[in-house]
Amino acid sequence: MAASKPSVHASPKPKLKKPLRGPVELYIATRKGAFVLRSDSERKAWNLKGPWKLGQIIQHMVLDPRDKKTLLMAARPGHLGPSLFRSTDKGKTWHEAKRPPAFPKAKAGENGRVVQHTFWLQPGHKSEPGVWYAGTSPPALFKSNDGGDTWKGVKGFNEHPEYDKWCPSGPNTPPDGSTLHSIQIDPADPKHLIFGISATGILESTNGGRTWAHLNNGCEMDFYPGVPPEYGHDPHCFAMHPMDSTRLWQQNHCGIYRMDRSPAQVDTWQRVGRNMPKAVGDIGFPIVLHPRDPDTVWVFPMDGTDVWPRVSPGGKPAAFMTSNGGKTWKRQDKGFPAAQGWFTVKRQCMAQDSREEIGLYLGTTSGEVWASRNGGNSWKCIARHLPHIYSVEVGGVHQ
């Protein structure tokens, strides 16, 4: 049974009494531990602290924006199984989750699923303190009601009768395995959930996860002969705008897309990445939204030609920004290497703060963190020599 189409509405717009100020904190997950970068109030000077869990693969680390002190960390501790660690004092102390995300034990004679790693952590709706969601590989959705200490699978998806068709295993899955990612919760409705799955597509529930519907109409599939099917797509990153849940954005294996939902039309993705420079293309991994302007987003293109090298096109790294919903794109490369800059930036490795003039942050697989204090118009490297970076998330005093 598919989920019904959500009612079309705009989320309440936040009222900014004064420009946001105070230091910014970046929570950085790497292949060899986790770090935090803290700025001064002007975001000019940065202080690096860490690592936490040195030597462990940290896939994702997120600060709870509701209490501003709870941190969750998805870890793969070497030869041990994947787990979650949590801190309720912003990293001073850490405790392993009592029951991390895991599938039920298989019955005798059956092959069960095993969580390889937790890929995505998402705080729940502001009206539900303590609720968290997690996405794993193989693709599954888990929920915690106690601040990330114990987790249960969302049966409506994990045990869906079509699961094996939606999420097949095999040679066509991504290099690190198919993952459930980009979990989004409608600011106006905690039961309205959307997420992406690499090699499946975007799925949506309007009833808290009991039923699901595919949301892939209009997405191209360059790797598929003929008319694209309902599912089998490869979204790299998906985002719902926090001020308007009818405005959706997607960085896909096959382009950059925008969707504007209306009760008068069929939900369809529009490939606005066609307006990117042809020499650059519209293939990449992250997509970052301006928190107060649904028409403004940033992307960081990758070379998606032929063998998919997954580096900055031509070795010339740059962010691209649109302020008109994707009609035009502006190259932002000031401060980046003019040549021989072979950046790879993963889907969770680009983020923004909420200051009056937006700060942007990205981490590379070569262990560098770059920052912009002016919405991408200029960039500066603020940390070097870190391990391979898996994710960058923004926290802080007034984010």
KEKOLFI-20650 format. One line per field, with one value per residue: residue in three letters; x, y, z of N, C-alpha, C in turn. Coordinates in steps of 0.2 Angstrom, whole numbers, plus 2048, in hexadecimal, padded with zeros to 3 digits. Each point is the difference from the previous one (the first is absolute). Last residue first. Layout:
# residues N
lovo [ala/...]
nc1 [X/...]
nc2 [Y/...]
nc3 [Z/...]
cac1 [X/...]
cac2 [Y/...]
cac3 [Z/...]
cc1 [X/...]
cc2 [Y/...]
cc3 [Z/...]
This chain:
# residues 399
lovo [gln/his/val/gly/gly/val/glu/val/ser/tyr/ile/his/pro/leu/his/arg/ala/ile/cys/lys/trp/ser/asn/gly/gly/asn/arg/ser/ala/trp/val/glu/gly/ser/thr/thr/gly/leu/tyr/leu/gly/ile/glu/glu/arg/ser/asp/gln/ala/met/cys/gln/arg/lys/val/thr/phe/trp/gly/gln/ala/ala/pro/phe/gly/lys/asp/gln/arg/lys/trp/thr/lys/gly/gly/asn/ser/thr/met/phe/ala/ala/pro/lys/gly/gly/pro/ser/val/arg/pro/trp/val/asp/thr/gly/asp/met/pro/phe/val/trp/val/thr/asp/pro/asp/arg/pro/his/leu/val/ile/pro/phe/gly/ile/asp/gly/val/ala/lys/pro/met/asn/arg/gly/val/arg/gln/trp/thr/asp/val/gln/ala/pro/ser/arg/asp/met/arg/tyr/ile/gly/cys/his/asn/gln/gln/trp/leu/arg/thr/ser/asp/met/pro/his/met/ala/phe/cys/his/pro/asp/his/gly/tyr/glu/pro/pro/val/gly/pro/tyr/phe/asp/met/glu/cys/gly/asn/asn/leu/his/ala/trp/thr/arg/gly/gly/asn/thr/ser/glu/leu/ile/gly/thr/ala/ser/ile/gly/phe/ile/leu/his/lys/pro/asp/ala/pro/asp/ile/gln/ile/ser/his/leu/thr/ser/gly/asp/pro/pro/thr/asn/pro/gly/ser/pro/cys/trp/lys/asp/tyr/glu/pro/his/glu/asn/phe/gly/lys/val/gly/lys/trp/thr/asp/gly/gly/asp/asn/ser/lys/phe/leu/ala/pro/pro/ser/thr/gly/ala/tyr/trp/val/gly/pro/glu/ser/lys/his/gly/pro/gln/leu/trp/phe/thr/his/gln/val/val/arg/gly/asn/glu/gly/ala/lys/ala/lys/pro/phe/ala/pro/pro/arg/lys/ala/glu/his/trp/thr/lys/gly/lys/asp/thr/ser/arg/phe/leu/ser/pro/gly/leu/his/gly/pro/arg/ala/ala/met/leu/leu/thr/lys/lys/asp/arg/pro/asp/leu/val/met/his/gln/ile/ile/gln/gly/leu/lys/trp/pro/gly/lys/leu/asn/trp/ala/lys/arg/glu/ser/asp/ser/arg/leu/val/phe/ala/gly/lys/arg/thr/ala/ile/tyr/leu/glu/val/pro/gly/arg/leu/pro/lys/lys/leu/lys/pro/lys/pro/ser/ala/his/val/ser/pro/lys/ser/ala/ala/met]
nc1 [874/810/812/80C/805/802/80D/80C/80D/810/81C/81B/814/80E/80D/7FA/7EF/7F6/7FF/7F1/7F0/7EB/7EA/7ED/7F3/80C/811/80D/812/80C/811/80E/809/7FC/7EB/7F0/7EE/7F2/7EE/7F5/7F0/7F1/7F5/7F3/801/800/80F/809/80D/80C/807/7F2/801/819/817/81A/814/816/80F/811/7FD/7F8/7FA/7F2/7F7/7EC/7EE/7E5/7EB/7E5/7E6/7E4/7EA/7F8/7F6/809/816/817/81B/818/81C/819/81C/810/809/7F3/7E9/7FE/7FC/7F9/800/7F4/800/7F5/7F9/7FA/80C/7F8/7F6/7F1/7EB/7EA/7E9/7E7/7E8/7F3/806/807/813/810/80C/80F/80B/813/80C/804/7FC/7F9/812/814/802/7ED/7F3/7E9/7E8/7F4/7F8/7EA/7EB/7E9/7EA/7E6/7E4/7E8/7EC/7F1/804/81A/81E/81A/81C/81A/81C/818/810/805/806/7F6/7F5/7EB/7E9/7E6/7E9/7EB/801/80A/80E/814/807/809/811/814/815/809/7F1/7F7/7EC/7EE/7E4/7ED/808/80A/803/812/817/813/811/7FB/7EB/7EF/7EA/7E9/7F0/801/7F8/7F1/7F5/7F6/7F7/801/80B/7F7/7F0/804/816/813/819/814/814/810/818/808/7F0/7F1/7E9/7EA/7E7/7EC/7F4/802/7FB/806/817/809/814/814/819/814/80B/806/80E/811/81A/817/804/7E8/7EF/7FB/804/7F0/7E7/7E8/7E9/7E9/7F5/7FE/7EF/7E6/7F1/806/80D/80D/7F2/7F0/808/813/812/80E/811/80D/80C/7FB/7EE/7E9/7F0/807/802/807/803/80F/810/818/80C/7F2/7F3/7F0/7F3/7F4/7F5/7FE/7F0/7ED/7F6/80F/808/813/81A/813/816/80E/80D/805/807/7FE/7EA/7F1/7EC/7F9/7F9/7F7/7FD/7F9/7FB/809/802/7FC/80B/80B/80C/806/800/80A/812/817/80F/811/809/806/7F2/7EA/7EF/7F3/806/805/804/7FD/806/80A/811/819/817/805/7F1/7ED/7EA/7F0/7F5/7F2/7F9/7F5/7FC/7EF/7E7/7F3/80D/813/816/811/811/809/80E/816/813/816/814/7FF/7EE/7FE/814/804/7F8/807/7FB/800/7F9/7F3/7E7/7F6/800/812/804/803/800/803/801/804/80A/80B/7F5/7F0/7EF/7F9/7F2/800/7F8/7FF/7FA/7F4/7E8/7EA/7ED/7E8/7EA/7F2/7ED/7F6/7ED/7F0/7F8/7F1/7F1/7EF/7FA/806/7FC/7FF/80B/800/800]
nc2 [88F/809/7F7/7EA/7ED/7F0/7EC/7ED/7E7/7EF/801/7F8/807/815/815/81A/817/815/80D/810/811/811/806/7F4/807/80A/7F7/7E7/7E9/7E4/7E9/7E7/7E8/7F1/7FD/816/815/819/817/81C/816/818/817/805/7EA/7E7/7EA/7EA/7EA/7E7/7E8/7EA/7F5/7FF/808/802/80D/80A/814/80B/818/815/800/80C/815/80A/7F8/7FE/804/7FF/7FD/7FF/7F9/7F7/80B/816/805/7EE/7F5/7EF/7FA/7F5/7F7/7F4/7ED/7F4/7FB/7F4/7E8/7E8/7F0/7F4/7F8/80C/818/812/812/812/816/80E/813/810/813/80F/806/801/80E/801/7F0/7F7/7EA/7EB/7E7/7EC/7F1/801/80A/80E/80E/80B/80B/80B/812/803/7FC/7EC/7F8/7FF/7EE/7F7/7EF/7FA/7F9/808/813/810/803/805/803/801/7F9/7FC/7F7/7F7/7E9/7E7/7F5/810/814/811/80F/80D/80D/802/805/817/80A/7F3/7F1/7E9/7ED/7EB/7F1/7EF/7EF/7EF/7EC/7F0/7FE/804/7FE/809/7FD/7F8/7F4/808/80E/817/80B/815/80D/806/7F4/7F4/7F9/7EB/7F5/7F3/7FB/800/814/816/80B/809/7F9/7F9/7FD/7FF/7F2/7EB/7FE/80E/80E/814/80E/80C/804/80A/802/814/81A/817/800/7EB/7EF/7EE/7F2/7F6/7E8/7E4/7ED/7EC/7F9/805/806/802/7F1/7EF/7E8/7F3/7FF/80E/80D/803/7EA/7F4/808/7FE/7FB/80C/806/813/814/803/7FC/80B/7FC/806/807/80F/812/817/810/7F7/7F6/7F5/7F1/7F7/7F4/7F6/7F4/7F5/80B/817/816/80D/813/80B/80D/80D/815/80B/813/808/7ED/7EE/7F9/7F1/7F1/7EC/7EC/7E7/7E6/7E9/7EF/7EB/7EB/7E6/7E5/7E7/7EC/805/819/81A/818/81A/818/819/819/806/800/809/814/80D/815/817/81B/816/80A/80B/7F8/7EB/7EA/7E7/7EC/7E7/7EB/7E8/7EC/7F7/802/81A/811/812/814/818/813/817/813/816/816/811/7FC/7FD/7FA/7EB/7F5/7ED/7EF/7E9/7EE/7F5/7EC/7FC/806/811/80D/819/814/818/81B/81A/81B/819/81B/810/805/80E/7FC/7ED/7E5/7E4/7E3/7E4/7E3/7E2/7E7/7F3/803/816/818/818/818/81B/81A/81C/819/818/80E/809/813/808/7FA/7EE/7EC/7EA/7F2/7EA/7EE/7F8/7EF/7EB/7E5/7E6/7E7/7E6/7E7/7E6/7E4]
nc3 [850/812/80D/7F5/7EA/7E7/7F0/7EE/7F7/7F8/7FD/804/80F/807/7FA/7FE/802/7FA/7E6/7EF/7EC/7F4/7F9/80C/814/813/810/7FC/800/801/807/7FC/7FB/7EC/7F7/804/809/806/805/802/809/7FE/809/812/80E/804/7F5/7F1/7F0/7F5/7FE/7FD/7EB/7F7/7F3/7F4/7EF/7F5/7F4/7EF/7F7/808/81B/813/806/7F2/7F1/7F7/7EC/7F8/7F2/7F8/801/817/814/806/80A/7FF/7FE/802/805/7FD/7F7/7EE/7F3/7EF/80A/818/809/7FC/7EB/7EB/7E9/7EC/807/812/813/812/810/812/809/80C/801/802/7FF/814/817/817/806/7EC/7F6/7F3/7F6/7F6/7F1/7E4/7E4/7EC/7ED/7F3/7EA/7F8/810/80C/7FF/802/815/808/7FD/80C/80A/80A/809/7F8/802/80B/818/806/804/7F6/7FD/7F4/7FA/7F2/7F7/7FD/814/813/811/807/80E/805/80B/80B/817/80C/810/802/7EA/7F6/7F3/7F8/7F1/7F2/7F0/7ED/7F5/7FD/7FF/7F2/7E7/7E8/7E6/7EF/805/813/80B/803/80B/80B/80A/804/812/815/818/80D/817/818/81C/818/80A/806/7F2/7E9/7EF/7EA/7F0/7EA/7F5/7F9/802/813/80F/810/80D/811/810/812/815/80F/7F8/7FB/7F8/7F2/7FB/7F5/7FA/7F3/7FC/7FE/7F0/7F3/7FA/7FB/7E9/7F3/7F3/7F0/801/813/80F/804/805/7FA/800/815/810/801/811/818/815/807/800/810/817/80F/815/817/817/817/80A/7F8/807/804/7EF/7E6/7E6/7E4/7E5/7E9/7EB/802/80A/80A/810/815/813/818/818/814/801/7F0/7F4/7EF/7EE/7FC/7FA/7F4/7F3/7EF/7F9/80C/7FB/7FB/805/7FA/7FA/7FB/7F9/808/80E/818/806/805/80D/7FF/7FB/807/80C/819/81B/814/7FC/808/809/809/807/7FD/7EE/800/80F/800/7EE/7F2/7EB/7F1/7ED/7F1/801/802/7FA/7FE/808/7F7/804/804/812/80D/815/80F/808/7F8/7FD/7EC/7ED/7FF/7F4/7F2/7EE/7F0/7F8/80B/808/80F/80B/813/80E/804/7FE/800/7FB/7F5/7F8/7F2/7F6/7F5/806/812/818/804/7FC/7FF/7F9/804/7FB/7FE/7F4/7EF/7EB/802/807/80D/808/807/80A/806/80E/804/7F8/7EF/7FB/807/803/7F1/7FB/7F1/7F3/7FB/7EE/7EB/7F0/7F5/805/7FB/7F6/806/801/7FB/800]
cac1 [7FF/7F9/7FC/802/7FC/800/7F9/801/7FA/7FA/7FB/7FB/7FE/7FC/803/803/803/800/801/806/801/807/804/804/7FB/7FC/7FC/7FE/7FB/800/7F9/7FF/801/807/802/803/805/801/805/800/806/801/804/7FD/802/7FA/7FE/800/7FA/7FF/806/7FF/7F9/7FB/7FC/7FA/7FC/7FC/7FD/802/801/7FE/806/802/803/805/806/803/806/806/805/807/800/804/7FD/7F9/7FC/7FB/7FA/7FB/7F9/7FC/7FA/7FF/805/806/801/7FE/804/7FD/806/7FE/801/803/801/7FC/801/805/800/807/802/807/804/807/803/7FF/7FE/7FA/7FA/800/7FB/7FF/7FC/7FC/7FE/804/801/7FC/7FB/800/807/800/805/807/802/802/807/802/807/802/807/805/807/803/804/7FD/7FB/7FA/7F9/7FC/7F9/7FC/7F9/7FE/7FE/7FE/805/7FF/806/803/806/804/806/7FF/800/7FB/7FB/7FD/801/7FA/7FF/7FA/7FE/806/801/805/804/806/805/7FE/7FB/802/7FD/7F9/7FD/7FA/803/804/804/803/807/804/7FD/805/800/806/7FF/805/7FF/7FC/804/805/7FC/7FC/7FB/7FD/7FA/7FD/7FD/7F9/7FE/804/804/803/808/803/807/802/7FF/805/7FC/7F9/7FF/7FD/7FA/7FD/7F9/7FC/803/7FB/7FF/7FB/7F9/800/806/806/7FF/7FE/806/804/807/803/807/802/800/805/806/804/800/7FB/7FC/805/805/7FC/7FD/7FA/7FF/7FC/7FD/7FD/803/805/806/804/7FC/801/7FE/800/7FE/7FA/7FB/7FC/802/805/800/807/7FF/805/7FF/802/807/802/7FB/801/7FC/7F9/7FC/7FC/7FC/7FC/802/7FB/802/807/802/804/804/7FD/805/7FF/7FF/804/7FD/7FC/804/7FF/7FA/802/7FC/801/7FE/7FE/7F8/7FD/7FD/7FC/7FF/804/807/804/804/7FB/803/7FC/802/7FF/7FD/7FE/7FA/7FA/7FE/805/806/802/807/800/806/800/804/800/805/806/803/7FB/7FF/7F8/7FE/7FB/7FF/7FC/7FC/7FA/7FD/7F9/801/805/800/7FD/7FA/7FF/801/7FE/804/7FD/805/807/802/800/7FA/7FE/802/7FC/803/7FC/803/7FC/7FD/804/802/805/801/803/801/7FF/803/7FE/805/803/807/803/805/807/7FF/807/801/803/807/800/802/806/800/805/7FD/7FF/804/7FC/7FE/804/7FC]
cac2 [7FE/804/803/806/801/806/803/806/804/7FD/803/800/7FA/7FC/7FA/7FC/7FB/801/7FA/7FF/7FA/7FE/804/7FD/7FD/805/804/806/804/807/803/807/803/801/7F9/7FC/7FC/7FA/7FC/7F9/7FD/7F9/7FE/805/807/804/803/807/803/807/804/803/802/7FB/802/7FC/7FF/7FA/7FF/7FA/7FA/801/800/7F9/7FD/805/7FC/803/7FD/804/7FD/802/803/7FB/7FA/801/804/803/803/804/7FF/806/800/807/801/803/800/806/806/803/801/803/7FB/7FA/7FD/7FA/7FD/7FB/7FB/800/7F9/7FF/7FA/800/800/7F9/801/805/7FF/806/805/804/806/804/7FC/801/7FA/800/7FB/7FE/7FD/7F9/800/801/807/801/800/807/800/804/803/7FF/802/7FA/7FC/800/7FB/804/7FC/804/7FE/803/800/804/808/803/7FD/7FA/7FF/7FA/800/7FB/801/7FF/7F9/7FE/805/800/806/804/805/803/804/801/807/801/807/7FE/800/804/7FD/7FE/805/801/801/7FB/7F9/800/7FA/7FD/7FE/805/802/800/807/802/801/804/7FE/7FA/7FA/7FE/7FD/805/7FE/805/7FE/804/806/7FF/7FB/7FF/7FA/7FD/7FF/7FF/7FF/800/7F9/7FB/7F9/801/804/806/800/807/7FF/806/807/804/803/804/7FD/7FE/7FC/804/804/806/803/7FE/800/7FA/800/807/803/7FD/802/802/7FA/801/7FA/7FB/800/801/7FA/803/801/7FB/801/7FA/7FA/7FC/804/801/804/800/806/7FF/806/7FF/805/801/7FB/7FB/7FC/7FE/7FB/800/7FC/7F9/800/7FA/7FF/804/806/800/802/806/802/806/805/805/806/801/807/803/806/806/805/805/7FE/7FA/7FA/7FB/7FA/7FA/7FC/7F9/7FD/804/7FC/7F9/7FF/7FC/7FA/7FC/7F9/7FF/7FC/803/806/805/804/806/803/808/802/807/802/7FF/7FA/7FA/800/7F9/7FD/7FA/7FE/7F9/7FE/7F9/7FD/803/801/801/807/801/803/806/803/806/801/803/804/7FD/7FA/800/7F9/7FB/7FD/7F9/7FC/7F9/7FC/7FA/7FC/801/7FA/803/803/806/807/805/807/806/806/806/803/7FE/7F9/7FE/7F8/7FD/7F9/7FB/7F9/7FA/7FB/7FB/801/7FA/7FC/804/806/801/807/803/803/807/800/803/805/805/807/805/806/805/805/806/806]
cac3 [7FA/7FE/805/803/806/804/802/804/801/7FE/803/7FB/7FC/803/803/7FC/803/807/803/803/804/800/7FB/7FB/7FC/7FC/804/7FD/803/7FD/801/801/807/801/801/7FB/801/7FC/803/7FD/7FF/801/7FA/7FB/801/7FF/806/801/805/7FF/802/806/801/801/806/800/806/7FF/807/804/7FC/7F9/7FB/7FE/806/803/801/806/802/800/805/7FE/7F9/7FB/7FF/7FD/804/7FD/803/7FC/801/800/805/802/806/7FE/7F8/7FD/803/806/804/806/805/7FF/7F9/7FF/7F9/7FF/7FA/7FF/7FE/7FD/802/800/7F9/7FD/7F9/800/805/804/800/806/7FE/805/806/806/804/806/801/807/802/7FE/7FA/802/800/7F9/7FF/800/800/7FB/801/7FB/802/802/7FB/7F9/800/800/801/803/7FF/804/7FF/806/800/7F9/7FC/7FE/7FC/800/7FC/801/7FC/7F9/7FF/7FB/801/807/803/800/806/800/806/804/803/804/800/7FD/805/806/804/807/804/7FF/7F9/7FF/800/7FA/802/7FB/801/7FC/7F9/7FC/7FE/7FD/7F9/7FC/7F9/7FF/7FE/805/806/803/804/804/802/805/7FE/800/7FB/7FB/800/7FA/800/7F9/7FF/7F9/7FD/802/801/802/806/7FF/804/801/803/7FF/802/801/806/7FF/802/807/802/800/805/7FE/7FD/7FA/801/7FE/803/800/7F9/7FC/802/7FA/7FC/7FA/7FF/800/7FB/7FA/7FC/7FE/7F9/7FD/7F9/7FD/804/7FD/7FF/806/804/807/804/807/804/805/802/7FA/7FA/800/7FA/7FD/7FB/7FB/7FA/802/803/803/805/806/800/7FF/805/7FF/806/801/7FB/800/804/7FF/7FF/805/7FE/802/7FF/7FC/7F9/7FF/803/7FB/7FE/804/7FE/7FE/7FB/7FA/7FB/803/800/7FA/802/7FB/802/805/7FF/7FA/803/802/806/802/806/801/806/800/7FC/803/7FF/7FD/804/7FE/800/7FD/7FB/7FE/7FA/7FF/805/7FF/806/804/800/800/806/800/807/801/7FA/803/7FA/7FE/7FD/7FB/7FD/804/7FE/7FF/806/7FF/805/801/803/7FD/7FC/7F9/7FE/804/7FE/803/7FF/800/802/7FF/806/806/7FF/7FB/800/7FB/802/7FA/801/7FD/7FD/804/801/804/7FD/7FE/804/802/800/806/7FF/803/807/802/804/7FE/7FF/805/7FF/7FC/805/7FF/800]
cc1 [7F8/7FF/7F9/7FB/802/7FD/802/7F9/802/7FA/7F9/7FA/7FB/7FF/7FC/802/803/803/801/801/807/801/808/804/804/7FC/7FB/7FC/7FF/7FA/801/7F9/800/801/808/802/802/806/800/806/7FF/807/802/804/7FC/802/7FA/7FE/800/7FA/800/805/7FF/7F9/7FA/7FD/7FB/7FC/7FA/7FD/803/801/7FD/806/802/803/806/806/804/806/806/804/807/800/803/7FD/7F9/7FC/7FB/7FA/7FC/7F9/7FC/7FA/7FF/805/806/801/7FE/805/7FE/806/7FF/802/803/801/7FC/800/806/801/808/801/807/803/807/803/800/7FE/7FA/7FA/801/7FB/7FE/7FC/7FC/7FD/804/800/7FC/7FB/800/807/801/804/807/802/802/808/803/808/802/807/805/807/804/805/7FD/7FA/7FA/7F9/7FC/7F8/7FD/7F8/7FE/7FE/7FF/806/800/807/804/806/805/805/7FE/801/7FA/7FB/7FD/801/7F9/7FE/7F9/7FE/806/801/805/805/806/806/7FE/7FA/802/7FD/7F9/7FD/7FB/803/804/804/802/808/805/7FE/805/7FE/806/7FE/805/800/7FC/804/805/7FD/7FC/7FA/7FD/7F9/7FD/7FC/7F9/7FE/804/804/802/807/802/807/802/7FE/805/7FD/7F9/7FF/7FD/7F9/7FE/7F9/7FB/802/7F9/7FE/7FA/7F9/800/806/807/800/7FF/805/803/808/804/808/803/800/806/807/804/800/7FB/7FD/804/805/7FD/7FD/7F9/7FF/7FC/7FD/7FD/803/806/807/803/7FC/801/7FD/7FF/800/7FB/7FA/800/802/806/7FF/807/7FE/806/7FF/802/807/801/7FA/801/7FD/7F9/7FC/7FC/7FD/7FE/803/7FA/803/808/802/804/805/7FD/807/7FF/7FF/805/7FE/7FC/804/7FF/7F9/802/7FB/800/7FE/7FF/7F8/7FD/7FE/7FC/800/804/807/804/803/7FA/803/7FC/803/7FF/7FC/7FF/7FA/7F9/7FD/804/807/800/807/7FF/806/7FF/803/801/806/807/802/7FB/7FF/7F8/7FE/7FC/800/7FD/7FD/7FA/7FE/7FA/801/805/800/7FC/807/7FE/801/7FD/805/7FC/805/806/801/7FF/7F9/800/803/7FC/804/7FB/803/7FC/7FE/804/801/805/801/803/802/7FF/804/7FC/805/803/807/803/804/807/800/807/800/802/807/800/801/807/800/805/7FC/7FF/804/7FC/7FD/804]
cc2 [7FE/7FD/803/804/807/800/806/803/806/805/7FD/803/801/7F9/7FB/7FA/7FB/7FA/801/7F9/800/7FA/800/804/7FD/7FD/804/804/807/804/807/803/807/803/800/7F9/7FC/7FC/7F9/7FD/7F9/7FD/7F9/7FF/805/807/804/802/807/803/808/805/804/803/7FC/802/7FA/7FE/7FB/800/7FA/7FA/801/800/7F8/7FD/804/7FC/804/7FC/805/7FE/802/803/7FB/7F9/801/804/803/801/804/7FD/806/800/808/802/804/800/806/805/803/801/803/7FC/7F9/7FD/7FA/7FF/7FB/7FA/800/7F9/800/7FA/800/800/7FA/802/804/7FF/806/805/803/805/804/7FC/801/7FA/801/7FA/7FE/7FD/7F9/800/801/807/800/800/807/800/804/804/7FE/801/7FA/7FD/800/7FB/804/7FD/805/7FE/804/802/803/807/802/7FD/7F8/800/7F9/801/7FB/800/7FE/7F9/7FE/805/801/806/803/805/803/804/800/807/800/806/7FD/800/804/7FD/7FE/805/800/801/7FB/7F9/7FF/7FA/7FC/7FF/806/802/801/807/802/800/805/7FE/7FA/7FA/7FD/7FE/806/7FC/804/7FC/804/806/7FE/7FA/800/7F9/7FD/7FE/7FE/7FF/800/7F9/7FB/7FA/801/804/807/7FF/807/800/805/807/804/803/805/7FD/7FE/7FD/804/805/808/805/7FD/801/7FA/801/808/802/7FD/802/801/7FA/800/7F9/7FA/801/802/7FA/802/801/7FA/801/7FA/7FA/7FC/804/803/805/7FF/806/7FE/806/7FE/805/7F9/7FD/7FC/7FC/7FE/7FB/801/7FB/7F9/7FF/7F9/7FF/804/807/800/801/806/801/807/806/804/806/800/807/802/806/807/805/805/7FE/7FA/7FA/7FC/7FA/7FA/7FC/7F9/7FD/804/7FB/7F9/7FF/7FC/7FA/7FD/7F9/7FF/7FD/803/807/805/803/806/802/807/801/807/802/7FE/7FA/7FA/7FE/7F9/7FD/7F9/7FF/7F9/7FE/7F9/7FD/803/801/802/808/801/802/806/802/807/803/803/804/7FD/7F9/7FF/7F9/7FC/7FC/7F9/7FC/7F9/7FC/7F9/7FB/801/7FA/802/803/805/807/805/806/806/806/806/804/7FD/7F8/7FE/7F9/7FC/7FA/7FC/7FA/7FB/7FB/7FB/802/7FB/7FB/804/807/801/807/803/803/807/800/803/806/805/806/805/806/805/805/806]
cc3 [7FF/7F9/7FD/804/803/806/804/802/804/800/7FD/803/7FB/7FC/804/803/7FB/804/808/804/803/805/801/7FB/7F9/7FA/7FC/805/7FC/802/7FD/801/801/807/802/802/7FA/802/7FC/802/7FD/800/800/7F9/7FB/802/7FF/807/800/804/7FE/802/806/801/800/807/7FF/806/7FF/807/805/7FC/7F9/7FB/7FF/806/803/801/806/803/800/806/7FD/7F9/7FB/7FE/7FD/805/7FC/804/7FB/803/800/805/802/805/7FE/7F9/7FC/804/807/805/807/806/800/7F9/7FF/7F9/800/7FB/7FF/7FF/7FE/802/800/7F9/7FC/7F9/7FF/805/804/7FF/807/7FD/804/806/806/804/806/802/807/801/7FE/7FA/802/7FF/7F9/7FF/7FF/800/7FA/801/7FB/803/803/7FB/7F8/7FF/800/800/804/7FF/806/7FE/806/800/7F8/7FC/7FF/7FC/800/7FB/802/7FC/7F9/7FE/7FB/800/807/803/7FE/806/7FE/806/804/803/805/7FF/7FD/805/806/803/807/806/800/7F9/7FF/7FF/7FA/803/7FA/801/7FE/7F9/7FB/7FD/7FD/7F9/7FC/7F9/7FF/7FE/805/807/803/804/806/802/807/7FE/801/7FC/7FA/801/7F9/801/7F9/7FF/7F8/7FD/801/802/803/806/7FE/803/801/803/7FF/803/800/807/7FF/802/808/803/801/806/7FE/7FE/7F9/802/7FE/801/800/7F8/7FB/802/7F9/7FC/7FA/7FF/800/7FA/7F9/7FB/7FE/7F9/7FE/7F9/7FD/804/7FD/7FF/806/804/808/804/807/804/805/802/803/7F9/7FF/7FA/7FD/7FB/7FB/7FA/802/803/803/806/806/800/7FE/806/800/807/802/7FC/800/803/7FF/7FE/806/7FE/802/800/7FB/7F8/7FD/803/7FC/7FE/805/7FD/7FE/7FA/7F9/7FA/802/801/7FA/803/7FA/802/806/800/7FA/802/801/806/801/807/800/807/801/7FC/804/7FF/7FD/804/7FD/7FF/7FE/7FB/7FF/7F9/7FE/804/800/807/805/801/800/807/800/807/800/7F9/803/7FA/7FE/7FE/7FB/7FC/806/7FF/7FE/806/7FF/805/802/802/7FC/7FB/7F9/7FE/805/7FE/803/7FF/801/803/7FE/806/807/801/7FB/801/7FA/803/7FA/801/7FC/7FC/805/801/805/7FD/7FF/803/803/800/806/7FF/802/807/801/804/7FE/7FE/805/7FF/7FB/805/800]
